[in-house]
């Protein structure tokens, strides 16, 4: 009976997805709303990456909510999994198990590249695909590789907590500055737009993106370390 119910559920899900796929048609032209944003973001915000401009400025409150949710997840995981450290062996005097040579040597080569790429994605989010959330996730993936290659590595949760909290406070502070000196919360016009397409441009968007990257990277790194423990 249980197997038959599972099979029926799979078939129903298959029928739903088949209907979605069968009814999909590639849009041959952008919608009127998309055309408006494609013209408005470069003109008003000075950001070539329309998606980043929308997420950081026009949807600033939504992005703030997403960051708050991630913080609550990190705090919840810390409460549930913040018990005894199990990264070391249970037998006294026994060293933790070392990773394979491939993992160890590979980490030494790729870790600097991963962290550098994460920083690049964060800082160039207003110019090309990327941004704070994506770059922070890349940095956290480097932290995971570090833990796999060096199991004895211990993250300083206190430092990471202070870092992500400070980034969050500055993030909200920039939003308040937008209310005072510009047209609304997280309005990027508190800083000059600069020259279109250059690294220092798009007002406060690169600063906000950097703060999001620091916050997301720190929170995800703590979550990963808590699950390891």
Steps between C-alpha positions, in 0.01 A plus 500: 500500500781738588682425174180560302444836673856607427465398135171692472661811649791476255259463207297801614812713532610377159167603348528847657853556372410360159222756477739778595762391246242442228348844547835679500572730213806716460415869504603658173502854641533654843193622683414866542606486867834345406560767240430766760753354744760444227485869418449632854778321691797618285352849472400556863742274689797488263528120532546285187379193693126560513434209738740633764356849469148370557591273792714750689307822438146454370445187712710617793245402764471149353878461503509616862242234583703231325810596696298494824370151417855377437608647835215320678600173329860543615386580853262202504766260376737638763247431776422147377849387403720713723578221741814297556772530237539170315765607253772330704526130567346359817818321608741723698822582318374375164530744210202570274479294183695664221340550155628332188800645319278603213268704725786655698712604202195608302385724781839671523475590131131583465416667832668833417332495159158428652523787749635734231218404265246554779636851558489565125136389476406725792678812376387466136138416573381836363689447173446133419332187630560471873454702816512468876291185539679311224847610607427420864395149400825457305702606805304256718574219253869578549448471876344157448801388294729630774320286757524193278870549434590602857249337739677645803428855380281691745304806396486795734123525540531808717692689232263384225199597711635849563591537132159403366322708765710805416431449129129481574505818710686693228260359240198631690685826566546551125130436458420770756738739326296442187190616686676814623711606202327334204157380393453193718639206696819359340489764228842471336512870411660585835826456304580636151412271209848537349588391150269234358660156473799566726578327829434812707154587372127437560493704820486298820411171327859360511525589871169331579603197294827473692317514833260229386792286387676530837180426690392205287850350490540521877155358576528209256848417628367481856211280388738262320728482804206432733391203287857371506495513878 
